[in-house]
Amino acid sequence: MAPVQQYYYSIIPLLDELHIALMVATSLQAQQRDVLDFLTQAIHAARFGQEHPNLRPQTPAEEETPFGGVAP
C-alpha cells in the first residue's frame, strides 16, 4: 500500500470522531447549553460508571445538576 493511502486510511477514524464531536457541540449550542459542562458531565459519568448526560433538548423540569442528578 502506498504511504499516502496508508495515511488516508489511518486518519478516517479520527475524522469520524471529530465529526461526532462537532455534531454534539453544534447540538448543544443550538440548545444554548454549555459544551464544556456537558463534556465534564460525560467524562465524570464514564469515569465513575454513572448514567451519561442526555443530548436531547431538556425541559426545565428535566434540567440536570452538574454531576448528572436531577434537580429538585
N, C-alpha and C positions, 0 to 999 in steps of 0.2 A: 504494500500500500504506500502511495506517495506521502511524503511528510505533510503536505497541505491537506490531503484527505484525512489523514490521521488526526490532525489538529481540528479540522471541521467536526469530525465525529466525537471528539472528546469534549468539545465546547457545547454541544447540543443540550446535555443535561443542565448545564449552568444557565443557558438561555431559558430553558423551561422554568427553572426555579426563579429566575429574575422576572419572567413574565407573570408568574403566580404572585410574587411579592408586589409587583406594580398593580396587579388587579386588586389585591387586598387593600393596598394603600389608596387607590382610587375609590374603591367602595367606601372605605372608612371616611375619606374626605367628603364624599358626596353626602354622607350621613352626618357630617360635621362632628365626627368623633376623632379623638386624638390617636394618631397612628402609633406613637411611642407607647402610650398607655396600653393599647391593645397588644402590642408585641411583648411588653413587660408581663402582662397577664398571661399571655400564651406560653412564654418561657417559664414563668413560675408554675403554671399548671402542669406543663410537661415534666418539669424537674421534680415536682412533689406528687405526681400521679393524681392530680385533681382534674376536674372537668374543664375542658378548654373553653375560652370565651367564644361567643357566638358572633358570626359576621353579619347575620341578618339584622335589619333595622329593628331597633328596640322601641317599645312604647315606654312612657315614663314609669309605669309600674314594673317594668322588666329591667330597668337600669341596674347595672351591676356595681358592686363596690370594687375597690382596686384589686382584690385578690379573688374575684370570681363568686363571692357570696351575693345573695340577693338583698337589695336594700330593704330596710324595714318599712 
